[in-house]
Amino acid sequence: MPVPHDPTPVWHPDSMAARLPALRRRGELIRATRAFWEGRGCQEVETPCLVPVPGMEVHLHAFRSRFEPHLGRGEGQDLWLRTSPELSIKRLLVAGVGDCFELARVWRNGEVSPRHAPEFTMLEVYLLGAGLGGLMDAVEDYLRAVLPPLVSHAGVATDLSLPFERVTVAEAFRHHANGMDVLASVDPVTAEGDAAALAASARAAGLAVPEGLGWEDLFFQLMLEHVEPHLGRERGSFLTHWPAPQAALARRDPHDPRAALRFEVFAAGLELGNAFDELCDPAEQRARFERDVAEREALHGATLGGSWGVDADFLAALEQGMPPTAGIAMGFDRLAMLAAGVPELAGVRWLGGWPYDSR
């Protein structure tokens, strides 16, 4: 149910008084987060916000700016506000920083809702040699350490004292989507998804399938309708081993190349974070980046900030050699919502939804 619009200006003392308890809880969460990860030997880092390549996710839009050197000395260039600190932090891993984390301000153009904002805080954590299992252990410990034992959102309550479930995407589809085999639509060599094969698997399971959707759009529609409503309910959930077309910057599973070593974590019905056993192969990463650039240009062109090319400097860093690492990006504002028990992001932001309105 939508939250009623409050006409009180965000700068009004009454508005601040209403938000202040939640904002103080956010401050406690920041301190607890630093204490937890530093206690595990992680170095806090800071990386640039204004960058030549804001991120490589195809469907994320960035805010573009323009750098002009002082007094016309040298060439200007387009820069973007980062959509994630991931590519920068991985350069630090190559440089030898080791286990690290960042509480990073990030920007994603076009995203606004009670649970989304175009500017927000992301917690990124990287653990060398941890693998997906070790990172899941650490994330479960972290959430249990910094959040209340019982968290809730939109009527969904999760008991964080219970062990989190760990379920693969293939298992989740079999269990919640009438036995559907989602990986049957993925080519084990090219890692590409076949939309017709995915639709056939869904129809064989008795599921309704819209016409004309590509593999990715159909996958997410089936996921949102049949799988996500069952995650992060009574207990927390890790949804692991995503189909290879959704690998992004994750390694493929050596035991089943149709899947990628990736997980998402859910509590109180909310997706809280996205994690990879990080891809370290520069040749495979270059090929993925080139496909991503071509797909972004074909889909979005110059809309919402325009497009950008392959991050050649990042690939050069991978050539130098990045150690085996597992990393996660978590929406810190969503964590603050759960910690403070408020229904939307505006309640844990010092100026609420300003200068946009999420309702």
Buried (B, 14 or more C-beta within 10 A) or exposed (E): EEEEEBEEEBEEEEBBEBBEEBBEBBEEBBEBBBEBBEEBEBBEBEBEBEBBBBBBBBEBBBBBEEEEEEEEEEEEEEBBBBBBBBBBBBBBBBEEBBBBBBBBBBBBBBBBEBBBBBBBBBBBBBBBEBBBBBBBBBBBEBBBEBBEEEBBBEEBEBEBEEEBBBBBBBBBBBBBBEEBBBBBBBBEEEBEBBBEBBBBBBEEBEBEBEEEBEBBEBBEBBBEEBBBEBBBBEBBBBBBBBBBBBBBBBBBBEEBBBBBBBBBBBBBBBBBBBBBBBBBEBEBBBEBBEEBBEEBBEEBEEEBBBBBEBBEEBBEBBEEEBEEBBBBBBBBBBBBBBBBBBBBBBBBBEEBBEEEEBE
